[in-house]
Amino acid sequence: MGEYSKNVTMSDSDKDKLIGLLTEELPVLRAKIGLSQEDLSNIIGISRQTYSTIETGKRKMSWNTFLSIILVFAFNEKTSTILEASGALSPELKEVFNVDRRNERT
């Protein structure tokens, strides 16, 4: 397990803040890589209708949905910089996901 066994504990308030930051950037992030709402909802495993209500702010995304969306955009060269600049990818999550090593070959 080694370096991958680190646990990250976040308060609900911290999670809500990150979710809010990501929600604001969703249309830009999707457009940057040419995904429709339906494309992204299929990738992360929710309905397009649910995704649409999240993107428009009518519904708060769950933490699991947040993590799924972060994974899609954090490891894409076209969106990783936007995501990191938005603040939605906290230093703790960045470390857990090992984002800085995304381009390394093992």
Long-range contacts (C-beta under 8 A, 24 or more apart in sequence): 6-95, 6-96, 8-92, 8-93, 8-95, 8-96, 10-90, 10-92, 14-90, 15-63, 15-66, 16-60, 18-66, 18-87, 18-88, 18-90, 18-93, 19-60, 19-61, 19-63, 19-66, 21-86, 21-87, 21-88, 22-61, 22-66, 22-69, 22-70, 22-83, 22-86, 22-88, 23-54, 23-55, 23-57, 23-60, 23-61, 24-86, 25-82, 25-83, 25-86, 25-88, 26-54, 26-55, 26-69, 27-55, 28-82, 29-73, 29-79, 29-82, 29-83, 32-78, 32-79, 32-82, 33-73, 33-76, 33-78, 33-79, 40-69, 40-72, 43-68, 43-72, 44-68, 44-69, 44-72, 70-97, 71-97, 74-99, 74-102, 75-99, 75-102
